Amino acid sequence: MQPYRAGQQQYAAQVVEDVRISWRDAHVAIELPEKARIWSSAVFNGGEMNGSCIVNHMVGRFFDSKDPAEYMRESCLAWGYDPANTVGLITAAKLSHLSLQERHGDEFDLLCATTAGTTNAARAGVPRAVFSSYMTIEEDGRNGNEAAAMSQKPGTINTVIVLEAQLTDAAVWNLLMVAAEAKAAALADLHIQDPETGLVATGTTTDTVVIAVLNRGTYHRKHLYGGTATTIGSSVGQLVYETVYESVQTQKEK
């Protein structure tokens, strides 16, 4: 579902209790009731951390920042979020077209939210224009590397997964893998192409996935694995697929 397309700006999670999702000031904030373990590939506070807020910020298609992480830190401060507790994502996709799904499962509760734009769709596993990620945009620009500039075009599929569950670290990494597979499946079914190769895209050049795990004592059994053959992995895959599919399919609609 897409709760914000009708103008709604607040959403209270129905399954993962006390999670609030709000849309305002060019960003969507997913606010958790307490600090959770968060794993992500986010531009700001990516990696593994303990935090209570995930912010997905919409910028213009020609957004250009020499330091996206610092830009997000300053934006979080301006919006009233503690940067130390916040994971920050950047997109040019319509936040109003955020797709959201929830599910109560086998010793877990699950929420999945995706925003999507595919202007920089790309296929993994084939040769393409690339850049050195250890170089600054300015350095790559001086070297005439257009791929570096393209890497910063925030056309982006951003997916946030919030779980109430007990999981091993291995299970979390399994779920991250499943999320990537489900995204690729949705793009294949929608026939989204990599404009550089003409082949079916598996993502975009700037995708981000976030997994936040709350453990408030609701469930007592620990998920050891999270692959597609597990109850939790299958559910994560289904909800990622559904939200990516809906947000990509409607990206050009009003």
JOGI-V618820 format. One record per helix or strand of 2 or more residues. SS is the DSSP state (2 for helix, 1 for strand). FROM is the first residue (numbers start at 0). TO is the last residue. If there is no record, write none. Layout:
SS_FROM_TO ; SS_FROM_TO
This chain:
1_9_11 ; 1_19_23 ; 1_26_39 ; 1_46_57 ; 2_67_78 ; 2_82_84 ; 1_85_90 ; 2_94_96 ; 1_98_104 ; 1_107_115 ; 1_120_121 ; 2_136_141 ; 2_145_150 ; 1_156_163 ; 1_165_166 ; 2_168_188 ; 1_202_203 ; 1_207_213 ; 1_221_222 ; 2_230_248
